[in-house]
Amino acid sequence: MLPCVPFYLVRHGESEANVANLVAGGELDTPLTPKGREQALELAQRLHLMPHPAGKIYHSSLSRARDTALILNDVLQLACEADPDIREHMMGEWSGVRPWGACIADIEAGIIPPGGESYDQLDARILEAFRRLLHKTQADMNLSSESPTIPLIVAHGGVFHALGRLLSIDIPPIHNCTMLFFEPTPQDEQGWRAVFF
């Protein structure tokens, strides 16, 4: 399903929409709050504890993910690239208008946000994006004689849950600036695991 390349995944810091308890889909560019910036700074101070070095940062094209990535990159000093395909679940007409919980309840009941995505559509987009990013990482590893490095991806809560569905991993609620390390399990298990960092 995905190339066997481990990766870090970070949710952005607190945004203004988070504070207002409004759903912020992939079409709503809501900025970080001062607390969100502080959360990113706190995570940045722990990055030296990562069990494997990161080699590149990919981030959603939305400013809440981009700005979180830039704060982390003040420490890491890596190449940093935006990718619009790892934006949050597209919530269409509900974005910035409805409470998050009500939106999730409707989607789980089979109601698709007008102008937005179903879970199946979100999962297909995320699968294609992560295949592309991890294939690129794999190709870079094959060309490099240095120790392998892995991507650090800064995205959104919906991306974590899409990966959980795709990889059959039970993902708990993901708070702002949560970071998980995803890695393929040994070949005989043919699966993935995610560990909190």
Buried (B, 14 or more C-beta within 10 A) or exposed (E): EBBEBBBBBBBBBBBBBBEEEBBBBBBBBBEBBEBBBBBBBEBBEEBEEBEBBBBBBBBBBBBBBBBBBBBBBEBBEBEBEBBEBBBBBBBBEBBBEBEBEEBBEBBEEEEBBEEBBBBEEBBBBBBEBBEEBBEBBBEBBEEEEEEBBBBBBBBBBBBBBBBBBBBEBEBEEBEBBBBBBBBBEEEEEEEBBBEEB
